[in-house]
Amino acid sequence: MQAPKLYSGTTVRFRLGSVVCPDQQQVLYSLSGLVELIGNVVLVSDYGRKKDHFAIIDVAGVSVPLIVRAAELSVVADAPKEADVQSVISPAL
């Protein structure tokens, strides 16, 4: 695979496993809460009387599902719509 032409200011995408320096653990420890992740909603859960309050999200490369407040999520363009949601669970996990 030939490397693309790169210039200062070019926006690129890469995997954490491609980072050579610093080591991957140091990169993980240095991440801030501002890093955005993209994943797929697995389940939507309520919180008492608040319907659809949490979402359980699978993120590629993360070995455990993540639970996120639904209000903190934004839908990525061309993602499955609300009608595609098949499962809703109660807080009694």
SEKOL-294975 format. One record per residue (C-alpha): x, y, z. Coordinates in steps of 0.25 Angstrom, whole numbers, padded with zeros to 4 digits, always signed. Each point is the difference from the previous one (the first is absolute). Example, Ala and Ser with C-alpha at 12.3 -4.5 7.8 and 13.67 -1.06 7.14 Angstrom:
BEGIN
+0049-0018+0031;+0006+0014-0002;
% end
This chain:
BEGIN
+0000+0000+0000;+0006+0013-0004;-0001+0012+0010;-0009+0011-0004;+0005+0014-0002;+0000+0008+0013;+0001+0015+0002;+0000+0008+0013;-0015+0002+0004;-0005-0013-0007;-0010-0007+0008;+0002-0015+0001;-0006-0013+0006;+0008-0011+0007;-0001-0011+0010;+0006+0000+0014;+0008-0012-0004;+0008+0008-0010;+0005+0010+0010;+0015-0002+0001;+0003+0011+0011;-0004+0001+0011;-0004-0014+0003;-0015-0003+0000;-0002-0001+0015;+0006+0014+0001;-0010+0005-0011;-0012-0006+0007;+0004+0006+0014;+0001+0014-0007;-0013+0000-0007;-0010+0010+0005;-0015+0000+0001;-0001+0008-0013;+0004-0012-0008;-0012-0004-0009;-0003-0015-0002;-0009-0006-0010;-0008-0013+0003;-0013-0007-0002;-0011+0000+0010;-0003-0014+0005;-0011+0003+0010;-0007+0011+0005;-0004+0000+0015;-0009+0009+0009;+0003+0006+0013;-0012-0002+0009;-0010+0009-0007;+0009+0006-0010;-0002-0008-0013;+0013-0002-0009;+0009+0007+0010;+0012-0009-0002;+0006-0007-0013;+0010-0012+0000;+0010+0002-0011;+0009-0009-0007;+0013+0007-0005;+0009-0007-0009;+0014-0002+0007;-0006+0001+0014;-0002-0013+0007;-0011+0003+0009;-0014+0007-0004;-0001+0014+0005;-0012+0006+0007;-0003+0015-0004;-0011+0009+0004;-0009+0001-0012;+0000+0016+0000;+0015+0000-0002;-0001-0008-0013;-0002+0005-0014;-0004-0008-0012;+0010-0002-0011;-0005+0003-0014;-0005-0013-0008;-0001-0007+0014;-0012-0009+0002;-0012+0007+0004;-0009-0001+0013;-0009-0011-0007;+0012-0009-0001;+0002-0001+0015;-0005-0014+0005;+0003+0000+0014;-0003+0008+0012;+0004-0004+0014;-0004+0004+0014;+0009+0004+0011;-0001-0013+0007;+0013-0006-0008;
% end
